[in-house]
Amino acid sequence: MADHNAKPTMTIDEDFFQEPRFRPPQVLKICRVDRDNLLDWHRRELIPDARAGTKGRGHRRLYSVRDAIYINTVRILAEADAPLQ
């Protein structure tokens, strides 16, 4: 017999959040940031480096869902004039 008082559970697939899947133009659109801000935040190390595991020139950044959430959070803080260090 089913327990009708049991709380529903939700499982989260960590790989979904960590797997690189978005190219920079997609992240710019999803997070509503411009290219200059994104590059500046990378230079200032405010957001994770989406090039992990790649070497040499000409490599492409790929962002995960987690990266996009992080970038969006930085954008919100910047729009609120919060100090970004």
ZAVOPA-587209 format. One record per atom (N, C-alpha, C, O, CB): x, y, z; residue in one letter. Coordinates in steps of 0.2 Angstrom, whole numbers, padded with zeros to 4 digits, always signed. Glycine has a CB too. Example, Ala and Ser with C-alpha at 12.3 -4.5 7.8 and 13.67 -1.06 7.14 Angstrom:
2
+0066-0028+0039A +0062-0022+0039A +0066-0016+0039A +0071-0017+0042A +0057-0022+0045A +0064-0011+0035S +0068-0005+0036S +0064+0000+0039S +0067+0006+0040S +0070-0003+0029S 
// end
This chain:
85
+0004-0006+0000M +0000+0000+0000M +0004+0006+0000M +0009+0006+0004M -0005+0000+0006M +0003+0011-0004A +0007+0017-0005A +0006+0022+0002A +0000+0022+0004A +0005+0021-0011A +0011+0025+0003D +0011+0029+0009D +0009+0036+0006D +0013+0040+0003D +0018+0030+0013D +0003+0038+0008H +0000+0045+0005H +0003+0051+0009H +0003+0057+0007H -0007+0045+0005H +0007+0050+0014N +0009+0055+0018N +0017+0056+0017N +0020+0061+0019N +0009+0054+0026N +0020+0052+0012A +0027+0053+0010A +0028+0059+0006A +0024+0060+0002A +0029+0046+0007A +0033+0063+0008K +0034+0069+0004K +0038+0067-0003K +0042+0062-0003K +0039+0073+0008K +0036+0070-0008P +0039+0068-0015P +0047+0070-0014P +0049+0075-0011P +0036+0072-0020P +0051+0066-0017T +0058+0068-0018T +0060+0070-0025T +0057+0067-0030T +0062+0062-0015T +0065+0074-0025M +0067+0076-0032M +0075+0074-0032M +0079+0076-0027M +0066+0083-0033M +0077+0071-0037T +0084+0070-0038T +0087+0075-0043T +0084+0076-0048T +0085+0062-0040T +0093+0077-0042I +0096+0082-0046I +0102+0078-0049I +0107+0076-0045I +0098+0088-0042I +0103+0078-0055D +0108+0075-0059D +0114+0081-0059D +0113+0085-0063D +0106+0073-0066D +0119+0080-0055E +0124+0085-0055E +0128+0085-0062E +0130+0091-0063E +0130+0082-0050E +0128+0080-0066D +0131+0081-0072D +0128+0086-0077D +0131+0089-0081D +0131+0074-0076D +0121+0086-0076F +0117+0091-0080F +0120+0098-0079F +0120+0102-0084F +0110+0090-0078F +0121+0100-0073F +0123+0106-0071F +0130+0108-0073F +0132+0113-0074F +0122+0107-0064F +0134+0103-0073Q +0142+0104-0074Q +0144+0102-0081Q +0150+0104-0083Q +0145+0099-0069Q +0140+0099-0085E +0142+0097-0092E +0142+0104-0096E +0137+0107-0097E +0138+0092-0095E +0148+0105-0099P +0149+0111-0104P +0144+0110-0110P +0144+0105-0113P +0156+0112-0106P +0140+0115-0111R +0135+0114-0116R +0134+0121-0120R +0131+0121-0126R +0129+0112-0114R +0135+0127-0117F +0133+0133-0120F +0139+0137-0123F +0145+0137-0119F +0130+0137-0115F +0139+0139-0129R +0144+0143-0132R +0143+0151-0129R +0138+0152-0127R +0144+0143-0140R +0148+0155-0130P +0148+0162-0127P +0142+0165-0130P +0138+0169-0126P +0154+0165-0129P +0140+0165-0136P +0134+0169-0139P +0128+0167-0135P +0123+0171-0134P +0133+0168-0146P +0127+0160-0134Q +0121+0158-0130Q +0121+0161-0123Q +0116+0163-0121Q +0121+0150-0130Q +0127+0160-0120V +0127+0163-0113V +0125+0170-0112V +0122+0173-0108V +0134+0161-0110V +0128+0174-0117L +0127+0181-0117L +0119+0183-0118L +0117+0187-0114L +0130+0185-0123L +0116+0179-0122K +0109+0180-0123K +0105+0177-0117K +0100+0180-0114K +0106+0176-0129K +0106+0171-0114I +0103+0168-0108I +0104+0173-0102I +0099+0174-0099I +0106+0161-0107I +0110+0175-0101C +0111+0179-0095C +0110+0187-0096C +0111+0190-0091C +0118+0178-0093C +0109+0189-0102R +0108+0196-0104R +0114+0200-0101R +0113+0205-0098R +0101+0198-0100R +0120+0198-0104V +0126+0202-0102V +0129+0203-0109V +0128+0200-0114V +0131+0198-0098V +0133+0208-0109D +0137+0210-0115D +0144+0207-0115D +0146+0205-0110D +0137+0217-0117D +0146+0206-0121R +0153+0203-0122R +0158+0206-0117R +0162+0202-0114R +0155+0203-0129R +0159+0213-0117D +0164+0216-0114D +0163+0215-0106D +0168+0214-0103D +0163+0224-0115D +0157+0215-0103N +0157+0213-0096N +0159+0206-0095N +0162+0204-0090N +0149+0214-0094N +0157+0201-0099L +0159+0194-0098L +0166+0193-0098L +0169+0190-0094L +0155+0190-0103L +0169+0196-0103L +0177+0196-0103L +0180+0199-0097L +0185+0197-0095L +0179+0199-0110L +0177+0205-0095D +0180+0208-0089D +0179+0204-0083D +0184+0204-0079D +0176+0215-0088D +0174+0201-0082W +0173+0197-0077W +0177+0191-0077W +0180+0188-0071W +0165+0194-0076W +0179+0188-0083H +0184+0183-0083H +0191+0185-0081H +0194+0182-0077H +0184+0180-0090H +0193+0191-0084R +0199+0194-0082R +0200+0195-0075R +0205+0194-0072R +0200+0201-0086R +0195+0197-0071R +0195+0199-0064R +0193+0193-0060R +0193+0193-0054R +0189+0204-0063R +0193+0187-0063E +0191+0181-0060E +0185+0181-0056E +0185+0178-0050E +0197+0179-0056E +0180+0184-0058L +0174+0184-0054L +0169+0178-0056L +0165+0176-0052L +0170+0191-0056L +0171+0175-0062I +0167+0170-0064I +0172+0164-0066I +0177+0165-0068I +0162+0171-0070I +0169+0158-0066P +0174+0152-0067P +0176+0152-0074P +0173+0155-0079P +0170+0146-0066P +0182+0150-0075D +0185+0150-0082D +0182+0144-0086D +0183+0138-0084D +0193+0149-0082D +0179+0145-0091A +0175+0140-0095A +0179+0136-0100A +0177+0133-0104A +0169+0143-0098A +0186+0137-0099R +0191+0134-0103R +0194+0128-0100R +0199+0126-0103R +0196+0139-0106R +0192+0126-0094A +0196+0121-0090A +0197+0115-0095A +0192+0112-0098A +0192+0119-0084A +0203+0112-0095G +0204+0106-0098G +0206+0107-0105G +0208+0103-0109G +0198+0102-0098G +0206+0114-0108T +0209+0115-0114T +0215+0118-0114T +0217+0122-0109T +0203+0119-0118T +0219+0118-0119K +0226+0121-0120K +0227+0124-0126K +0224+0123-0131K +0231+0115-0119K +0231+0129-0126G +0233+0132-0132G +0229+0138-0134G +0223+0139-0131G +0234+0128-0138G +0231+0141-0140R +0227+0147-0143R +0221+0144-0147R +0221+0138-0149R +0231+0151-0147R +0216+0148-0148G +0210+0146-0152G +0205+0141-0149G +0201+0139-0152G +0213+0143-0158G +0206+0140-0142H +0201+0136-0139H +0195+0140-0138H +0195+0146-0138H +0204+0133-0132H +0189+0136-0137R +0183+0139-0136R +0180+0138-0129R +0181+0133-0126R +0178+0136-0141R +0177+0143-0126R +0174+0142-0120R +0168+0139-0121R +0164+0140-0126R +0173+0149-0116R +0166+0134-0116L +0159+0131-0116L +0157+0132-0109L +0161+0130-0104L +0160+0124-0118L +0151+0134-0108Y +0148+0136-0101Y +0143+0130-0099Y +0139+0128-0103Y +0145+0143-0101Y +0143+0129-0093S +0138+0124-0090S +0132+0128-0088S +0132+0134-0087S +0142+0119-0085S +0127+0124-0086V +0121+0127-0083V +0124+0131-0076V +0121+0136-0075V +0116+0122-0081V +0128+0128-0072R +0130+0131-0066R +0134+0137-0068R +0133+0142-0064R +0135+0126-0063R +0138+0137-0073D +0142+0143-0075D +0137+0149-0077D +0138+0155-0075D +0146+0142-0081D +0132+0147-0081A +0127+0152-0082A +0123+0155-0076A +0122+0161-0076A +0121+0149-0087A +0122+0151-0071I +0118+0153-0065I +0123+0158-0062I +0121+0163-0059I +0117+0147-0061I +0129+0156-0062Y +0135+0160-0058Y +0135+0167-0062Y +0135+0172-0059Y +0141+0157-0058Y +0135+0167-0069I +0136+0173-0073I +0130+0178-0071I +0131+0184-0071I +0137+0172-0080I +0124+0175-0071N +0118+0178-0070N +0118+0182-0063N +0116+0187-0063N +0112+0174-0071N +0120+0178-0058T +0121+0181-0052T +0126+0187-0051T +0124+0192-0048T +0123+0175-0047T +0131+0186-0055V +0136+0192-0055V +0133+0198-0059V +0134+0204-0056V +0142+0190-0059V +0129+0197-0064R +0126+0202-0067R +0121+0206-0063R +0120+0212-0063R +0122+0199-0074R +0117+0202-0059I +0112+0205-0054I +0115+0209-0049I +0113+0214-0048I +0108+0199-0051I +0121+0206-0047L +0125+0210-0041L +0127+0217-0045L +0127+0222-0041L +0130+0206-0039L +0130+0216-0051A +0133+0222-0054A +0127+0227-0055A +0128+0233-0054A +0136+0220-0061A +0121+0225-0057E +0116+0230-0058E +0114+0233-0052E +0111+0239-0052E +0110+0226-0062E +0115+0230-0046A +0113+0232-0040A +0118+0237-0037A +0118+0239-0031A +0111+0227-0035A +0124+0238-0041D +0129+0242-0039D +0133+0238-0033D +0136+0242-0029D +0127+0249-0037D +0132+0232-0032A +0136+0228-0027A +0143+0228-0028A +0145+0228-0034A +0133+0221-0025A +0148+0229-0023P +0155+0229-0025P +0157+0222-0027P +0156+0217-0024P +0159+0231-0019P +0160+0222-0033L +0163+0215-0036L +0170+0215-0035L +0174+0220-0038L +0160+0215-0044L +0173+0211-0032Q +0180+0210-0031Q +0183+0204-0034Q +0189+0203-0033Q +0181+0210-0023Q 
// end
